[in-house]
Each structure stands twice: as structure tokens, then as C-alpha cells.
Amino acid sequence: MLLATLAIIAGFALLVWSADKFVNGAAASANYAGMPPLLIGMLVVGFGTSAPEMVVSAMAAVDGNPALALGNALGSNIVNITLILGVTALIAPIAVHSAIVRKELPILLAITLIIGAMLWDFTISAYEALLLITGFLLLIGWSVWSAMRAKNDALATEMDAELTQQTLSLKKAIMWLVIGLALLVVSSRILVWGAVEIALQLGVSDLIIGLTIVALGTSLPELAASIIAARKGEHDIAVGNVVGSNIFNSLAVIGIAGAIEPIRDITEEVFWRDWMVMLAATVLLLLVAIRFGKTREINRAEGGLLFICYVSYTGLLIYAVR
């Protein structure tokens, strides 16, 4: 138990550090390559912070633990909205100006409903996983098209200001991109091993470990990025980071894990508890971020509500393993 606990702690620490280096290196490399700031914000930063979820879930599927991969994806989506945006809004209210982010929110809701339809028969087949991966590739194409057409978007302005502050040379940017990716794989293997060992020794399912410990740990890069962005006044980066990450988790993370190892024998609780909470959180985010005719802002009261949702859901999971 002690060795497994140390593996989780070390895995988390290395995961967060390597994810930060990977995203910084990727963003700087993309900037040197001439990629538009909006596209860097939508793809490199938004999806890049989900690299831990993708690698951890892929490693879990390779090791024959697809339930851990599914729990990681669903749990991370719930953590991103309820804990990360909740805590961020409590620190500083989050104004949502970006038209791109407001367009992505309904897309996220539609994807969440598709995931629910796939979970209805308590199995995610290889065919369904390939559909999710196809959807992810189509979404990347849409992101590129939207970024090329958008003019003076708030997310682009914030991302441009952020990129002007980066001091990495092209050589160092590529170096950190490669090192960060390599360490992501190493730290993910350490983390998955520790999580599975803890689950076996405590007698709880891989799913519960994925929904709690692993989901929280792999969401730490999003938490750090969103809080830093909000404190700088870069509100659209904070929200766009979470929305992009959740889309990535739903399509790429579940899709890749399911393509490696079809996710079978999913329990009813995954649909009626975990997916329902993810759906409710997504709808709540849509309601607080897109309010027609009013200021689009996630205020402290709404942030507190999101945080209470996270605490309540975590309490529900703890009660379930008693």
C-alpha cells in the first residue's frame, strides 16, 4: 500500500510538471510555426492540457483496465466544470466574451448526449470508439476553419497577449515538447500502476479510482492553467481551456481507450450516476456562461454552486464504496 501511494504521489507530481512543459513547448513551437493565436488557444492549450487524461487512459486500456480509463474521462469532465471553474470563479468572476467558446459549449452538450447514448447498453464497442475518434478529427477540422474565419475574437486577443510573453527559443520549445511528452508517458504508467494497486488493496473498483483520485490528479494542469488565466484577466482562456478539455476527454480519451480495448460490462451506476452528473454539470455551465441579453459571467455565487456540486458528487462516490 505504501509503495502504491508513493507511486500515485510521484506520478501526479511528474504528470503535472511534464504536462506544463509539454503545453508550453507545444504552444511556443506552434507560435514559431506561424499558427494563429486563436488556433493555439483552441487546440494546443485547450486540448494539450488534456494530454494527461489521454495518456493515462490509453495506458490503462493497454494494461487491461478500460473501466479506469472511462472513469478518468467522465470524472475529469465533472472535475473540470464543478471544481476547476467553481474554484476559479470563487477567486475571480469569469466573464465569457469569446464567440468561439460560446459555440463550443452547445457542441460539448451534444457530445455529452452522444456519450450517454453509447452508455445506454453499458458497452462502448470498438466501432463506437472509432466514431468518437472520427468526431474528434472532424472537430479539429472545424476548429481550424473557425480560427481562420474568426476576426477579433476575445480568445485570440488573450492568447496573443499570452504568447508575446513567452521567451522560449525554438530549440528549447521543441526540447520541452519532446521531454514533456516522454515524461507524460512515464508518469502515467507509474500513476496507473499505483491506482490499480490501491483499488485492489482497498477492494474498490477501477472505475471509482478513475472517477476520484485519477480524475482529480489528471485535471491538475487544467486547474493551474484556469486559475492563472483568471488572475491575469484572461477569462476566455480559463473557460475555453475547460470546454476544450472536456470535448477532448469525451471524444479522444474515451475513443482511444475504447479502440485499444472495448469497454464492456459497464455498471448501471456509470450511466445513472456518473454520466447524469456530467450531463447536469454541462447543462449548468451552459446556462451560467450563455445568458442571452445579460452579462455573460460566471460570478462567485455560481462558482460556489459549482464547487458544492463537486463536493456533493465526491461525497456520493465515497458513500458508494462504504
Salt bridges, closest charged atoms under 4 A:
ASP63 OD1 - ARG189 NH2 3.07
GLU162 OE2 - LYS232 NZ 3.05
ASP274 OD1 - ARG273 NE 2.73
GLU302 OE2 - ARG291 NH1 3.03
